[in-house]
Amino acid sequence: MYTHKPFADAPETEQIEAIINGWQRPELLDGLKHFARTRKSVIELAALVRESLSRIQSSRFRRQLEIKIISWLYDFIRANVKRGRVFDLGEVLRQGSADCLGYAKLFTLLGRLFDLDVGIVEVVIDNGGRHVSHTAALVRLSDRKRRFIDLWYGSKNVRHKRVGLMVKRGGVWWIEDMELRELSRLEEICYLPDQCADAITLYIRGNQCLDSQDFYTAVKFYSSALRLYPGNARFLYNRAIVYENLGEHEKARADYAQALRDDASIMRILATEHDEITSLLDLDAKGLDNLAQAIYLLYRGFATGKEVPLEGIARKVGLFEAEVGDILSSVEAKLTPQ
């Protein structure tokens, strides 16, 4: 679990430490506060937490501590990294800006420093039923339960409807797209191998080249991505588009055939960039605080998959319903184009 460099674009530990030690730190939660009796760097704090976790024999008590670590890391990242278009992990750390992949990589990197069993999953259908090209983090807890962490959607325990991850069947691990409701029936589940996250990074670089009509470079990126993550329908489909533009029609037909080989693959091809998801960039761009964002994300259904009424939000955030309504009105006013 503990590793210094899970992804190809991760800086060295010394660089990571130099950056994150300058970040704003949220207060440690109950159960973690005793680690802050002396001022420690984040890396030193992580080492103390790892040591404490190693001494806990009870899976239930270890899980309780893991959930507190998840919550603190989530708040730590959100306090210092805003929504943006950055997916390269080194740039995420340097710029303090991330897209969904950048967030998932960063949560994985820091989570492993704290000895969480965490990695990246692809989201095929989100909690609102949209076909998306999206990523999130999966933490496997000590009691065999799990949590999906999605900093873009604003959830420490999101329930996306269909995800791509590793599943164990008959003692053998496979990469599959699975409905959330089916996961409990499986022998075991795990996040994707780290090289798959590197493949998604290459795929995004290929998309940038496709957009700029640099077709030869796009083919190189897509082909490299497929070597790391074989059979990914999105990679194959976009490479087919590039081959078509290059006039290599036989190669295009072969990739199209594989990309559209079954219903599961077609679900991936249906992914699009939805305006309402992209618009979440404005929450940080407008300088909205965490409480205002939490209320908006609950009200609009991003955190839960369905809209939460004001009464339910008020109970969740510990405010009166009228106060929630006032905050929500203020958020919507800021987000409305002038």
C-alpha positions in Angstrom: 0.0 0.0 0.0 2.6 2.6 1.1 4.5 3.9 -1.9 6.3 7.1 -2.7 5.6 7.2 -6.4 2.4 5.5 -7.5 2.0 7.3 -10.8 4.5 8.2 -13.6 3.8 12.0 -13.2 4.2 12.0 -9.4 7.1 14.1 -8.1 9.7 12.7 -5.7 8.8 12.6 -2.0 11.0 15.5 -1.1 9.3 17.7 -3.6 5.8 16.6 -2.4 6.8 17.4 1.2 8.1 20.8 0.3 4.8 21.7 -1.3 2.3 20.2 1.0 4.0 21.4 4.2 3.1 25.0 3.0 -0.5 24.1 2.6 -3.3 25.2 4.9 -4.2 22.4 7.3 -7.7 21.8 8.7 -8.0 20.9 12.3 -7.4 17.3 13.1 -10.6 15.3 14.0 -11.2 13.6 17.3 -9.2 10.4 17.2 -6.4 12.1 15.4 -5.8 15.2 17.6 -3.3 13.4 19.8 -1.0 13.3 16.7 -0.8 17.1 16.8 0.6 17.6 20.3 3.9 18.6 18.6 4.1 20.5 15.4 4.8 17.9 12.7 5.2 18.1 8.9 2.4 16.3 7.0 4.9 13.5 6.1 5.8 13.1 9.8 2.2 13.1 10.7 1.5 10.4 8.1 4.3 8.3 9.6 2.8 8.6 13.1 -0.6 7.6 11.8 0.9 4.6 9.9 2.6 3.5 13.1 -0.7 3.8 15.1 -2.6 1.9 12.5 -0.1 -1.0 12.6 -0.7 -1.4 16.3 -4.5 -1.7 16.0 -5.6 -5.3 16.0 -9.4 -4.8 15.7 -10.6 -4.2 12.2 -13.5 -2.2 13.6 -11.3 0.2 15.5 -8.9 0.5 12.5 -11.8 1.3 10.2 -12.9 4.1 12.5 -9.5 5.6 12.3 -9.3 5.1 8.5 -12.6 7.0 8.1 -11.2 9.9 10.1 -8.1 9.9 8.0 -10.3 9.9 4.8 -12.3 12.9 6.1 -9.2 14.9 7.1 -7.4 14.2 3.8 -10.5 15.2 1.8 -10.7 18.5 3.7 -6.9 19.0 3.4 -7.0 18.6 -0.3 -10.1 20.8 -0.8 -8.7 23.5 1.3 -5.7 23.8 -1.0 -6.6 22.4 -4.4 -9.4 24.0 -6.4 -11.3 22.5 -9.3 -9.6 23.1 -12.6 -8.3 21.4 -15.8 -5.0 20.0 -14.4 -4.5 16.2 -14.5 -0.7 16.0 -14.3 0.0 15.2 -10.6 3.1 17.3 -10.4 1.2 20.3 -11.8 -1.7 19.6 -9.5 0.7 20.0 -6.6 2.4 23.0 -8.0 -0.6 24.9 -9.2 -3.2 23.9 -6.6 -5.7 23.0 -9.3 -7.1 19.6 -10.4 -9.6 17.9 -12.6 -11.2 14.7 -11.5 -8.2 12.6 -12.4 -5.8 15.1 -10.7 -7.9 14.9 -7.5 -8.1 11.1 -7.6 -4.3 10.8 -8.1 -3.6 13.3 -5.3 -6.0 11.6 -2.9 -4.3 8.2 -3.7 -0.8 9.6 -3.2 -1.6 11.2 0.2 -3.8 8.4 1.3 -1.1 5.8 0.8 1.3 8.0 2.8 -1.2 7.6 5.6 -1.4 3.8 5.0 -4.8 3.8 3.4 -5.5 1.0 0.9 -6.5 3.4 -1.9 -6.4 3.7 -5.7 -8.3 5.0 -8.7 -11.5 3.8 -10.4 -13.1 5.0 -13.6 -16.7 6.2 -13.4 -18.9 5.1 -16.4 -22.3 6.2 -15.1 -22.4 8.7 -12.3 -24.8 8.8 -9.4 -27.2 11.0 -11.4 -27.4 8.4 -14.3 -25.1 10.4 -16.7 -22.7 8.6 -19.0 -19.4 10.2 -18.1 -15.6 10.0 -18.6 -14.7 10.5 -14.9 -12.5 9.2 -12.2 -12.7 8.8 -8.4 -10.8 7.2 -5.6 -11.6 3.9 -3.9 -10.6 3.2 -0.3 -10.7 -0.4 0.8 -11.4 -0.3 4.6 -10.0 -2.8 7.1 -13.4 -4.5 7.7 -13.8 -5.2 3.9 -16.1 -2.3 3.4 -15.3 0.4 0.9 -15.7 4.1 0.2 -15.6 6.0 -3.1 -14.1 9.5 -2.7 -15.0 12.1 -5.3 -13.6 15.6 -4.7 -15.2 17.0 -7.9 -18.7 16.0 -7.0 -18.1 16.9 -3.3 -18.5 13.5 -1.6 -16.5 11.5 0.8 -18.7 8.5 0.1 -20.1 8.8 -3.4 -22.4 6.2 -4.9 -21.8 6.3 -8.7 -23.9 3.8 -10.5 -21.4 2.1 -12.7 -17.6 2.0 -12.2 -14.5 0.4 -13.9 -12.3 -1.4 -11.3 -10.7 -4.8 -10.5 -13.0 -7.6 -9.4 -12.1 -11.1 -8.2 -13.9 -14.1 -9.6 -12.9 -17.7 -8.9 -9.6 -16.4 -7.3 -8.6 -14.5 -10.4 -8.5 -10.7 -10.8 -10.1 -9.0 -13.8 -10.7 -5.4 -14.9 -14.5 -4.9 -15.4 -17.2 -2.3 -15.4 -19.7 -3.1 -12.7 -23.0 -1.8 -11.4 -22.6 -0.5 -7.9 -25.5 -2.7 -6.7 -23.6 -5.8 -7.9 -20.4 -5.2 -6.0 -21.5 -6.7 -2.8 -22.0 -10.1 -4.6 -18.4 -10.3 -5.7 -15.7 -12.2 -4.0 -13.5 -9.1 -3.7 -13.1 -5.7 -5.4 -10.1 -3.4 -5.8 -9.1 -0.2 -7.5 -7.4 -0.3 -10.9 -3.7 -1.0 -11.2 -1.7 2.3 -11.0 -0.6 1.9 -14.6 -4.2 2.3 -15.7 -4.2 5.8 -14.2 -1.0 6.5 -16.2 -2.9 5.2 -19.3 -5.8 7.6 -18.7 -3.3 10.4 -18.5 -1.9 9.4 -21.9 -5.4 9.1 -23.3 -6.2 12.7 -22.2 -2.9 13.9 -23.8 -4.1 12.0 -27.0 -7.4 13.9 -26.8 -5.6 17.2 -26.7 -3.6 16.2 -29.8 -6.8 15.1 -31.5 -8.4 18.5 -30.8 -5.5 20.3 -32.3 -5.4 17.8 -35.2 -1.9 16.6 -34.4 -3.0 13.1 -35.5 0.3 11.3 -35.6 1.1 12.3 -32.0 -2.4 11.4 -30.9 -2.0 7.9 -32.3 1.2 7.5 -30.3 -0.5 8.6 -27.1 -3.5 6.3 -27.6 -1.3 3.4 -28.5 0.8 3.9 -25.4 -2.3 4.1 -23.3 -3.6 0.8 -24.7 -0.3 -0.9 -23.9 -0.9 0.0 -20.2 -4.6 -0.5 -20.2 -5.5 -3.0 -23.0 -8.9 -3.1 -24.5 -10.2 0.2 -23.1 -13.1 1.1 -25.4 -12.6 4.8 -25.1 -9.0 4.6 -26.1 -9.8 2.4 -29.0 -12.7 4.5 -30.2 -10.7 7.7 -30.2 -7.7 6.0 -31.9 -10.1 4.8 -34.6 -11.2 8.4 -35.2 -7.5 9.4 -35.6 -6.8 6.6 -38.0 -9.8 7.6 -40.1 -8.5 11.2 -40.3 -5.1 9.8 -41.4 -6.8 7.7 -44.1 -5.8 4.4 -42.5 -9.2 2.9 -42.8 -8.4 -0.8 -42.1 -6.9 0.2 -38.8 -9.8 2.4 -38.0 -12.3 -0.4 -38.8 -10.4 -2.8 -36.5 -10.4 -0.3 -33.6 -14.1 0.6 -34.1 -15.0 -3.1 -34.1 -13.2 -3.7 -30.8 -14.4 -0.5 -29.2 -18.0 -1.4 -30.0 -17.7 -5.1 -29.3 -20.4 -5.3 -26.6 -22.9 -3.4 -24.5 -20.4 -2.6 -21.8 -18.0 -1.1 -24.3 -20.8 1.0 -25.9 -21.7 2.4 -22.5 -18.2 3.8 -22.3 -18.4 5.3 -25.8 -21.6 7.2 -24.7 -19.6 9.3 -22.3 -19.8 13.0 -22.8 -18.7 16.2 -21.0 -21.9 17.4 -19.3 -22.4 21.1 -18.9 -23.7 20.8 -15.4 -20.7 18.8 -14.2 -18.2 21.2 -16.0 -20.0 24.1 -14.4 -18.8 23.0 -11.0 -15.6 24.8 -11.9 -17.5 28.0 -11.0 -17.9 27.0 -7.4 -14.2 27.5 -6.8 -13.8 30.3 -9.4 -16.4 32.4 -7.6 -14.6 31.8 -4.2 -17.5 30.0 -2.6 -16.6 28.6 0.8 -16.9 24.9 1.8 -20.2 25.2 3.6 -21.8 27.0 0.6 -20.5 24.5 -1.8 -21.7 21.6 0.3 -25.2 23.0 0.5 -25.3 23.6 -3.3 -23.9 20.2 -4.1 -26.5 18.5 -1.9 -29.3 20.6 -3.3 -28.4 19.9 -6.9 -27.8 16.2 -6.2 -24.1 15.9 -7.1 -23.0 14.5 -3.7 -26.0 12.1 -3.4 -27.3 11.4 -6.9 -30.6 13.0 -6.2 -31.6 16.5 -5.0 -31.8 16.9 -1.3 -34.6 19.2 0.1 -33.7 22.2 2.2 -35.0 20.4 5.4 -32.7 17.5 4.8 -29.7 19.7 4.1 -30.4 21.7 7.2 -30.2 18.6 9.3 -27.0 17.5 7.6 -25.1 20.8 8.0 -26.6 21.7 11.4 -28.3 25.0 10.4 -31.9 26.2 10.3 -33.7 25.7 7.1 -34.1 29.4 6.5 -30.3 29.8 6.9 -29.7 27.1 4.3 -32.2 28.8 2.0 -30.3 32.2 2.3 -27.0 30.5 1.6 -28.4 28.7 -1.4 -29.9 31.9 -2.8 -26.5 33.7 -2.4 -24.7 30.8 -4.2 -27.2 30.8 -7.1 -26.9 34.5 -7.5 -23.1 34.3 -7.8 -23.4 31.5 -10.3 -26.0 33.3 -12.5 -24.3 34.9 -15.5 -24.6 38.7 -15.4 
